[in-house]
Amino acid sequence: MCGIVGYIGKNDALQILIGGLKKLEYRGYDSSGVALIEDGKIETVRASGKIAALEDKLKSKPLHGHVGIAHTRWATHGAPTEQNAHPHQSFDGNISIVHNGIIENYAILKKKLQSEGIEFKSETDTEVVAHLIARYYNGNLKEAVLKAISKIEGTFGLAVICKSEPDTLIGARRGSPLILGIGQDEFYLASDVSAIIMHTQKVVYLDDNDIVEIKEDGYNLLNTHSQSVQHEVQDVEFDADAIAKGGFAHFMLKEIFEQPEVLRNTMRGRLLYAEGNAKLAGLDTNIKELRNINRIIITACGTSYYAGMVGEYMIEDLAGVPVEVEYASEFRYRNPIIKPGTLV
């Protein structure tokens, strides 16, 4: 799972970005990198391997600035090399981006850009987005990002900086999580709240097709139609200690030992032992619809897929309703036969 961190404010961006990347190490990655706007230029340092390798390179090339982006990559398009690590820069050096997700039509876009004389330096689908934004840039980064993502098919969480607008950080989301963190005269972008929780507990969760334009004095949320949108600022209910290893050697070991407490918390308030019933908030209000369900499809990926398989056995045994478990990543490309009475 790739990780994104972005920062704009009055403090040293590099330490905040590196600290955020370290909090995302539990997600797994094979390379990392940072890009900062420094003295009117975008300075980038990338490394394959652990974040420690990136820190070693930064010792010989320290970066300074108040606006920057960072990334941990899990290779999809292209090998896990420094060349393919994020951030990726545009052909003119004006734009730098980090990206989570998959650009499904990248090959078509890449071919078109190459026909216009643009040279690619990596094997990634992400580099296409950097060049597209630069191609559309005409003095307004937000508009260039909007035009670029209108050409993209697939999923993305994006953080974008531009040397021509050194006071701006752009975030965009479609199908890949992205969070805006709100501090005191400073703002953060992250793919996971764990990357920024040590700095702020006030966050805005972006919805699909949201764009956020961030400056030191505020932010502007809009959708892909350039219409203003509003989202509630939420308080994160856990702190940095909750996402630390807590004395365990590895996050997986910590999570194994946490299972009993997690299960208790999950069931708390849902199992009514005195009545012998389970309360599932949100489902009991549609009891009439549920009675008409004659087939259930559970879509999931990874560990959720295995949880779905457990659910399949339990629902069929207890409710007598046929259940199918499908990989969500494949289900979206199918033309499934879904008739009335099917719950997905």
C-alpha positions in Angstrom: 0.0 0.0 0.0 1.5 3.3 -1.1 1.5 6.3 1.3 1.1 10.0 0.8 2.2 12.9 3.0 2.0 16.6 2.1 2.7 19.8 4.1 2.3 23.6 3.7 3.0 26.0 6.6 5.7 28.0 8.4 7.7 25.0 9.7 10.4 22.9 8.2 8.6 20.6 5.8 11.2 17.9 5.5 11.1 16.7 9.1 7.3 16.6 9.1 7.3 14.7 5.8 9.9 12.1 6.9 8.1 11.7 10.2 4.8 11.1 8.4 6.4 8.5 6.1 7.8 6.6 9.1 4.3 6.4 10.5 3.2 4.8 7.2 5.8 2.1 7.2 3.3 -0.5 8.5 1.6 -0.4 5.1 4.5 -2.0 3.3 6.6 -0.3 0.6 9.7 -0.7 -1.5 10.9 2.9 -2.1 10.3 6.4 -0.9 11.0 10.0 -1.8 10.4 13.7 -1.0 10.1 16.9 -3.0 10.2 20.4 -1.6 10.0 23.8 -3.1 13.3 25.5 -2.3 14.6 28.9 -3.7 12.1 28.8 -6.6 12.9 25.2 -7.6 11.5 21.8 -6.9 14.2 19.7 -5.2 13.7 16.0 -5.1 15.4 13.1 -3.4 14.3 9.4 -3.9 15.6 6.0 -2.8 14.7 2.4 -3.2 14.5 0.3 -0.1 13.8 1.5 3.4 13.2 5.1 4.5 16.6 4.9 6.2 18.1 4.8 2.7 16.2 8.0 1.9 17.5 9.6 5.1 21.1 8.6 4.2 20.8 10.4 0.8 19.3 13.5 2.5 22.4 13.8 4.7 24.4 14.6 1.6 21.6 16.6 0.0 19.5 18.2 2.8 16.3 19.9 1.6 14.8 23.1 3.1 11.4 24.6 2.5 7.9 25.1 3.8 5.9 23.3 1.1 6.5 19.7 0.1 5.2 16.2 -0.7 6.4 12.7 0.2 5.6 9.1 -0.7 6.2 5.5 0.1 5.7 3.3 -3.0 4.6 -0.3 -3.4 5.5 -1.1 -7.0 2.7 -1.7 -9.5 3.8 -0.2 -12.9 7.6 -0.6 -13.1 10.2 -2.2 -10.9 10.9 -1.0 -7.3 13.8 1.3 -8.4 14.8 4.8 -7.5 13.9 5.9 -11.1 10.3 4.7 -10.5 10.0 6.0 -7.0 7.8 9.0 -6.3 7.6 12.0 -6.4 7.5 12.4 -10.2 8.3 15.6 -11.9 6.9 17.0 -15.2 8.9 17.5 -18.4 9.4 21.2 -17.7 10.3 20.8 -14.0 7.3 22.9 -13.0 5.1 20.2 -11.4 5.8 17.4 -8.9 3.3 14.8 -7.8 2.8 11.8 -5.6 0.1 9.3 -6.4 -1.7 6.3 -4.9 -3.9 4.2 -7.2 -3.9 3.0 -10.8 -4.3 5.0 -14.0 -6.1 2.5 -16.2 -5.7 4.5 -19.4 -2.1 5.5 -18.8 -0.8 3.7 -21.9 -3.1 5.7 -24.2 -2.2 9.0 -22.5 1.5 8.2 -22.5 1.5 7.5 -26.3 -0.3 10.8 -27.0 2.2 12.7 -24.8 5.2 11.0 -26.4 3.8 12.0 -29.8 4.0 15.6 -28.6 7.7 15.2 -27.9 7.5 14.6 -24.1 10.1 12.2 -22.8 9.3 9.8 -20.0 11.9 8.9 -17.4 10.1 6.1 -15.5 8.0 3.0 -16.2 5.2 4.3 -13.9 1.6 5.2 -14.7 2.0 8.2 -12.3 4.4 10.1 -14.5 1.6 10.5 -17.1 -0.3 12.6 -14.5 2.6 15.0 -13.8 3.1 15.6 -17.6 -0.7 16.1 -18.1 -0.9 18.7 -15.4 2.1 20.6 -16.8 0.6 20.3 -20.3 -2.6 22.1 -19.0 -0.8 24.6 -16.7 -1.5 28.2 -17.7 -0.9 30.0 -14.4 -3.5 28.3 -12.3 -2.5 25.0 -10.7 -6.0 24.1 -9.5 -7.4 24.4 -13.0 -4.6 22.4 -14.5 -5.2 19.6 -12.0 -9.0 19.6 -12.8 -8.3 19.4 -16.6 -5.8 16.6 -16.1 -8.0 14.4 -13.9 -10.9 14.8 -16.4 -8.7 12.8 -18.8 -7.9 10.1 -16.3 -9.6 6.7 -16.0 -8.9 4.8 -12.8 -8.2 5.6 -9.2 -6.0 8.2 -7.6 -5.1 10.0 -4.4 -2.9 12.9 -5.5 -0.8 15.6 -3.9 0.6 18.2 -6.2 3.1 21.1 -5.9 4.2 23.7 -8.5 7.3 25.8 -8.5 5.3 28.6 -10.3 2.9 28.7 -7.3 5.2 28.0 -4.3 2.4 28.9 -1.8 0.0 26.2 -3.0 -0.6 22.5 -2.3 -3.3 20.6 -4.2 -4.9 17.3 -3.2 -7.4 15.2 -5.3 -9.2 12.0 -4.6 -11.0 9.3 -6.6 -11.1 5.8 -5.1 -8.0 6.2 -3.0 -8.2 7.7 0.5 -7.0 11.3 1.1 -7.2 13.3 4.3 -6.7 17.0 5.0 -5.2 17.8 8.3 -5.8 21.3 9.8 -3.2 22.8 12.1 -2.4 26.3 13.3 -1.5 28.3 10.2 -0.4 25.0 8.6 -2.1 22.1 6.7 -1.3 18.5 5.9 -2.3 15.9 3.3 -2.1 12.2 4.0 -3.5 8.9 2.8 -3.8 7.7 6.4 -4.5 9.8 9.5 -1.6 8.0 11.3 0.8 10.1 9.3 -0.3 13.4 10.7 -1.9 12.6 14.1 1.2 13.7 15.9 0.6 17.2 14.5 -3.2 17.7 14.5 -6.4 15.8 15.5 -8.6 18.0 13.3 -9.2 16.5 9.8 -11.4 16.6 6.8 -12.0 13.3 5.0 -12.2 14.0 1.2 -14.9 12.3 -0.8 -14.4 10.8 -4.3 -14.0 13.5 -6.9 -13.0 16.1 -4.3 -10.2 18.6 -5.0 -8.6 20.7 -2.2 -6.6 23.8 -2.9 -4.5 24.6 0.2 -2.6 27.8 1.1 -1.0 28.8 4.4 -4.0 30.9 5.3 -6.8 28.5 4.4 -8.2 25.9 2.0 -10.8 25.6 -0.7 -12.8 22.4 -1.3 -14.5 21.8 -4.6 -15.6 19.0 -6.9 -14.5 18.1 -10.4 -17.2 20.5 -11.8 -15.5 23.4 -9.9 -18.4 23.6 -7.5 -17.7 24.5 -3.9 -18.3 21.6 -1.4 -18.4 21.6 2.3 -17.2 18.8 4.7 -17.3 18.7 8.5 -14.0 19.1 10.3 -13.8 16.0 12.5 -11.8 15.3 15.6 -9.7 12.1 15.5 -10.5 10.1 18.5 -7.2 8.4 19.0 -3.7 9.7 19.5 -0.2 8.9 18.2 0.3 6.3 21.0 -2.6 4.2 19.6 -0.7 3.7 16.3 2.7 3.1 17.7 4.2 -0.4 18.1 3.6 -0.2 21.8 6.7 -2.1 22.8 6.1 -4.9 20.3 8.8 -5.7 17.7 6.4 -5.5 14.8 3.0 -4.1 14.0 1.7 -7.6 13.1 2.7 -8.9 16.5 1.0 -6.0 18.2 -2.2 -6.6 16.2 -2.2 -10.3 17.1 -2.2 -9.4 20.8 -4.8 -6.7 20.3 -7.4 -9.1 18.8 -9.3 -9.9 22.0 -9.8 -6.2 22.9 -10.6 -5.3 19.3 -13.3 -8.0 19.2 -14.7 -6.8 22.5 -14.9 -3.2 21.2 -16.4 -4.3 17.9 -19.2 -6.2 19.6 -19.8 -3.6 22.4 -23.3 -2.2 22.2 -24.2 -4.6 19.4 -24.8 -7.8 21.3 -27.7 -7.5 23.7 -27.0 -10.5 25.9 -30.1 -10.1 28.1 -32.4 -10.2 25.0 -30.3 -12.7 23.1 -30.2 -10.4 20.1 -27.7 -8.5 18.0 -28.3 -4.8 17.1 -26.9 -3.7 13.8 -27.4 0.0 13.5 -28.6 1.1 10.1 -29.9 -2.3 9.1 -32.8 -2.7 11.5 -34.4 0.5 10.0 -34.8 -1.4 6.7 -36.2 -4.6 8.1 -38.9 -4.8 5.4 -36.4 -4.6 2.6 -34.2 -7.2 4.3 -37.1 -9.6 4.4 -37.3 -9.5 0.6 -33.6 -10.3 0.1 -33.1 -13.7 -1.5 -29.4 -13.4 -2.4 -26.3 -11.6 -1.0 -23.1 -10.7 -2.8 -20.1 -9.6 -0.6 -17.4 -7.7 -2.4 -14.0 -7.4 -0.7 -10.2 -7.5 -1.2 -7.4 -8.9 1.0 -8.2 -9.7 4.6 -11.7 -8.3 4.1 -12.2 -11.1 1.5 -11.5 -13.7 4.1 -13.8 -12.0 6.5 -16.4 -12.1 3.8 -15.9 -15.8 3.4 -16.6 -16.3 7.1 -19.6 -14.1 6.8 -20.8 -16.3 3.8 -20.8 -19.4 6.0 -22.5 -17.7 9.0 -25.2 -15.9 6.9 -26.1 -19.1 5.0 -26.2 -21.1 8.2 -28.1 -18.7 10.3 -30.3 -16.9 7.8 -30.7 -19.4 5.0 -29.9 -16.9 2.3 -27.4 -17.8 -0.5 -24.2 -15.7 -0.3 -21.4 -15.2 -2.8 -18.0 -13.5 -2.0 -16.4 -11.7 -5.0 -13.0 -9.9 -5.3 -14.0 -6.2 -5.5 -11.1 -5.4 -7.9 -12.5 -7.9 -10.4 -16.2 -7.4 -9.7 -16.2 -3.8 -11.0 -15.1 -5.0 -14.5 -17.8 -7.7 -14.7 -21.4 -7.4 -16.0 -22.9 -9.3 -13.0 -26.4 -10.7 -13.1 -28.1 -8.8 -10.3 -31.9 -9.2 -10.0 -34.4 -7.6 -7.6 -33.9 -9.1 -4.2 -30.1 -9.1 -4.4 -28.1 -7.3 -1.7 -24.6 -6.2 -2.5 
